[in-house]
Amino acid sequence: MKRTLILMLVAVMLFSGILTACGKGDNDKDTSLEDIKEKGHMVLGMDDNFPPMGFRDDNNELVGFDVDLAKEVTKRMGVELKLQAIDWSQKTNELNAGQVDCLWNGYTITDTRKVETNITDPYMANHQVLVVMKDSDYQTMADLAGAKLVLQAESSAVDALDANAEFKSSLAEVIELKDNVTAFLDLKSGSSDVLLIDEIVASYYIDKQDDSFRILEEYLAEEDYGIGFRVKDQSLRDEVQKHMEEMAADGTLAKISEEWFGKDITTVGK
């Protein structure tokens, strides 16, 4: 009888182990692409004050270079694109909570983000540059000793500044604001002396919105843009990557880039 009870207990434990293993496998299964196809849309999380990648136009519509790329990708996927403006400082939390399906808005690839998210290959190169007023005396990074620097909170500009410890320590103050447009206004008001920002954003803003600024020749960092997904969402990430590569091959990426920048500055397949 004792032996029978032991054998029964072993059998129960083995069966429980099998069920646990099966349950774990089901939970770990990547259904991200299947889920998007089933619900019929993909939600893109974006900063709505990041021209030209993503911003609101005069009609309060969400537009931008990344928006146009995403529209073409989702069209090829056979699903609808839904745009969701989010607090960019909470982007990873929004993604992991399922509020959005991807982060696609000048999303800089960093070592930290490679761990936090599943990122596509780069599709555009960028620099972190220093912007000052056109009539200011600042010409070099050395000239900025004792200056007040403004940047967007939780942006790659923060990482670039932290990586340049000597320059950061030379500054009188570092001011973090919610978005880059607000930072431009802060600089223009005289509340700060210099703005650290993505070159693509700075060049577009100065060219299209306000030419009272200029960009210093020295920059703090080189970087690339990618598209961020939840770590486990490999199939969705790979599907978007596939369409980006096809768009590069058939000239669609170049065409969209030329419409926004006057030339092809994308890097897929190059």
C-alpha positions as CSV (number, residue, x, y, z in Angstrom):
1,M,0.0,0.0,0.0
2,K,2.8,2.4,0.9
3,R,4.5,1.7,-2.4
4,T,1.3,2.4,-4.2
5,L,0.8,5.7,-2.5
6,I,4.4,6.7,-3.4
7,L,3.9,5.8,-7.0
8,M,0.6,7.8,-7.1
9,L,2.3,10.8,-5.6
10,V,5.1,10.6,-8.1
11,A,2.6,10.3,-11.0
12,V,0.7,13.4,-9.7
13,M,3.9,15.4,-9.5
14,L,5.0,14.4,-13.0
15,F,1.5,15.3,-14.3
16,S,1.6,18.6,-12.5
17,G,5.0,19.3,-14.0
18,I,3.8,18.5,-17.5
19,L,0.8,20.9,-17.0
20,T,3.1,23.6,-15.7
21,A,5.5,23.2,-18.6
22,C,2.7,23.3,-21.1
23,G,1.2,26.4,-19.5
24,K,4.6,28.1,-19.5
25,G,5.0,27.3,-23.1
26,D,1.6,28.7,-24.0
27,N,2.4,31.9,-22.0
28,D,5.7,32.3,-23.7
29,K,4.5,31.8,-27.2
30,D,4.9,34.8,-29.4
31,T,1.5,35.7,-31.0
32,S,2.3,39.4,-31.5
33,L,1.8,39.4,-35.3
34,E,-1.2,37.1,-35.1
35,D,-2.7,39.4,-32.4
36,I,-2.3,42.5,-34.6
37,K,-3.8,40.7,-37.6
38,E,-6.7,39.5,-35.5
39,K,-7.6,42.9,-34.1
40,G,-7.0,44.6,-37.4
41,H,-4.8,47.5,-36.3
42,M,-1.5,48.5,-34.9
43,V,-1.2,51.3,-32.3
44,L,1.9,53.5,-32.7
45,G,3.1,55.4,-29.7
46,M,4.5,58.8,-30.4
47,D,5.6,62.1,-29.1
48,D,3.3,64.6,-30.8
49,N,5.9,67.4,-30.5
50,F,8.8,65.9,-32.5
51,P,8.8,67.4,-36.0
52,P,9.4,66.2,-38.6
53,M,9.2,62.6,-37.3
54,G,5.8,63.1,-35.6
55,F,3.8,66.2,-34.7
56,R,0.5,68.0,-35.0
57,D,-0.2,70.1,-38.1
58,D,-2.3,73.3,-38.3
59,N,-5.4,71.1,-38.3
60,N,-4.3,69.3,-35.1
61,E,-3.8,66.1,-37.2
62,L,-0.9,63.8,-36.3
63,V,1.6,63.8,-39.2
64,G,5.2,63.3,-39.9
65,F,7.9,61.3,-41.6
66,D,7.6,58.3,-39.3
67,V,3.8,58.5,-39.5
68,D,4.0,58.2,-43.3
69,L,6.4,55.2,-43.0
70,A,4.1,53.5,-40.6
71,K,1.1,54.1,-42.8
72,E,2.8,52.4,-45.7
73,V,4.0,49.5,-43.5
74,T,0.6,48.8,-42.0
75,K,-1.0,49.1,-45.4
76,R,1.3,46.3,-46.7
77,M,0.5,44.3,-43.5
78,G,-3.2,44.6,-44.3
79,V,-4.1,46.4,-41.0
80,E,-5.1,49.9,-39.9
81,L,-2.6,52.3,-38.3
82,K,-3.8,54.0,-35.1
83,L,-1.7,56.9,-33.8
84,Q,-1.5,57.4,-30.0
85,A,0.2,60.5,-28.6
86,I,1.9,59.5,-25.3
87,D,4.1,61.1,-22.6
88,W,7.5,60.2,-24.1
89,S,9.0,60.0,-20.6
90,Q,6.7,57.0,-20.0
91,K,7.1,55.4,-23.4
92,T,8.5,52.0,-22.2
93,N,5.8,51.7,-19.5
94,E,3.1,52.5,-22.1
95,L,4.5,49.8,-24.4
96,N,4.8,47.1,-21.8
97,A,1.3,47.9,-20.4
98,G,-0.1,47.2,-23.9
99,Q,-1.3,50.8,-24.4
100,V,0.6,50.9,-27.7
101,D,2.1,48.2,-29.9
102,C,5.3,50.0,-30.9
103,L,7.4,53.1,-30.3
104,W,8.0,54.8,-33.7
105,N,8.9,58.4,-33.5
106,G,12.7,59.2,-33.8
107,Y,13.3,56.3,-31.4
108,T,17.1,56.3,-30.9
109,I,18.8,52.9,-30.5
110,T,20.7,52.8,-27.2
111,D,22.2,50.0,-25.1
112,T,19.5,50.5,-22.5
113,R,16.7,50.4,-25.0
114,K,18.1,47.3,-26.6
115,V,17.4,45.6,-23.3
116,E,14.1,47.2,-22.6
117,T,12.6,46.7,-26.1
118,N,13.0,44.6,-29.2
119,I,14.3,47.1,-31.8
120,T,14.4,46.9,-35.6
121,D,17.6,47.5,-37.6
122,P,18.4,51.2,-38.0
123,Y,16.5,53.1,-40.7
124,M,18.0,56.6,-40.3
125,A,21.2,58.1,-38.8
126,N,21.2,61.1,-36.5
127,H,23.4,63.3,-34.3
128,Q,22.9,65.0,-31.0
129,V,23.7,68.6,-31.7
130,L,23.9,71.9,-29.8
131,V,21.5,74.7,-30.9
132,V,22.0,78.4,-29.9
133,M,20.5,81.7,-31.0
134,K,21.8,82.9,-34.3
135,D,23.1,86.1,-32.8
136,S,24.8,84.6,-29.7
137,D,28.6,84.6,-29.2
138,Y,28.7,80.8,-28.7
139,Q,30.8,79.0,-31.4
140,T,32.2,75.9,-29.7
141,M,31.5,73.5,-26.9
142,A,34.3,75.2,-24.9
143,D,32.4,78.5,-25.2
144,L,29.4,77.0,-23.4
145,A,31.2,76.7,-20.0
146,G,28.9,78.2,-17.4
147,A,25.9,78.1,-19.8
148,K,22.3,76.8,-19.1
149,L,21.5,73.8,-21.3
150,V,17.9,72.7,-22.0
151,L,16.8,69.3,-23.4
152,Q,13.9,66.9,-23.5
153,A,13.4,64.7,-20.5
154,E,13.9,61.0,-21.0
155,S,15.3,61.5,-24.5
156,S,18.6,60.2,-26.0
157,A,19.9,63.8,-25.5
158,V,20.1,62.9,-21.8
159,D,22.2,59.9,-22.6
160,A,24.5,61.9,-24.9
161,L,25.0,64.5,-22.2
162,D,25.7,61.9,-19.5
163,A,28.3,60.3,-21.8
164,N,30.1,63.6,-22.1
165,A,30.8,64.1,-18.4
166,E,33.4,66.8,-18.8
167,F,31.1,69.0,-20.9
168,K,28.2,68.4,-18.6
169,S,30.2,69.4,-15.6
170,S,31.2,72.6,-17.3
171,L,27.6,73.7,-17.5
172,A,25.9,75.9,-14.9
173,E,22.6,74.2,-15.2
174,V,20.7,71.4,-17.1
175,I,17.0,72.0,-17.6
176,E,14.8,69.1,-18.6
177,L,11.5,69.9,-20.3
178,K,8.6,67.7,-21.7
179,D,9.3,68.1,-25.4
180,N,11.6,69.7,-27.9
181,V,9.3,72.4,-29.1
182,T,8.9,73.7,-25.6
183,A,12.7,73.5,-25.3
184,F,13.1,75.7,-28.4
185,L,10.7,78.3,-26.9
186,D,12.7,78.2,-23.6
187,L,15.9,78.9,-25.5
188,K,14.3,81.7,-27.5
189,S,12.9,83.3,-24.3
190,G,16.5,83.5,-22.9
191,S,15.7,81.1,-20.0
192,S,18.5,78.9,-21.3
193,D,21.6,79.4,-23.5
194,V,21.8,76.2,-25.5
195,L,19.6,73.3,-26.6
196,L,20.8,69.7,-27.0
197,I,18.6,68.0,-29.5
198,D,18.4,65.6,-32.5
199,E,20.0,67.1,-35.6
200,I,17.1,66.0,-37.8
201,V,14.6,67.7,-35.6
202,A,16.8,70.8,-35.2
203,S,17.4,71.2,-38.9
204,Y,13.8,70.8,-39.8
205,Y,12.6,73.2,-37.1
206,I,15.0,75.9,-38.1
207,D,14.3,75.5,-41.8
208,K,10.5,75.3,-41.5
209,Q,9.5,77.1,-38.3
210,D,12.1,79.6,-37.0
211,D,15.4,80.6,-38.5
212,S,16.6,82.6,-35.5
213,F,18.6,79.6,-34.3
214,R,21.8,78.0,-35.5
215,I,23.5,74.6,-35.0
216,L,27.1,74.5,-33.7
217,E,29.6,72.4,-35.8
218,E,30.6,70.2,-32.8
219,Y,28.1,67.5,-31.8
220,L,27.9,65.2,-28.8
221,A,26.9,61.8,-30.2
222,E,26.2,59.8,-33.4
223,E,23.1,57.6,-33.2
224,D,20.5,55.7,-35.2
225,Y,16.7,55.5,-35.2
226,G,14.9,52.2,-35.0
227,I,11.4,51.0,-34.1
228,G,10.8,49.6,-30.6
229,F,8.5,46.7,-29.7
230,R,7.9,44.6,-26.6
231,V,10.8,42.3,-25.9
232,K,8.8,39.1,-26.6
233,D,7.1,40.5,-29.8
234,Q,9.6,39.0,-32.2
235,S,7.2,38.1,-35.0
236,L,5.7,41.6,-35.1
237,R,9.1,43.2,-35.1
238,D,10.3,40.9,-37.9
239,E,7.2,41.6,-40.0
240,V,7.7,45.4,-39.8
241,Q,11.4,44.9,-40.5
242,K,10.6,42.9,-43.6
243,H,8.3,45.6,-45.0
244,M,10.9,48.3,-44.3
245,E,13.4,46.4,-46.3
246,E,11.0,45.9,-49.2
247,M,10.2,49.6,-49.2
248,A,13.9,50.3,-49.4
249,A,14.3,48.0,-52.3
250,D,11.3,49.3,-54.3
251,G,12.1,53.0,-53.7
252,T,9.2,53.8,-51.4
253,L,11.5,54.8,-48.5
254,A,13.5,57.1,-50.7
255,K,10.3,58.7,-52.0
256,I,8.9,59.4,-48.6
257,S,12.2,60.8,-47.4
258,E,12.5,63.1,-50.4
259,E,9.0,64.4,-49.7
260,W,10.0,65.4,-46.2
261,F,13.7,66.2,-46.5
262,G,14.3,66.9,-50.2
263,K,16.6,63.9,-50.4
264,D,16.9,60.3,-49.3
265,I,18.5,60.1,-45.9
266,T,17.3,56.6,-45.0
267,T,19.9,53.9,-44.3
268,V,18.0,50.6,-44.8
269,G,20.0,48.3,-47.0
270,K,22.9,50.8,-47.4
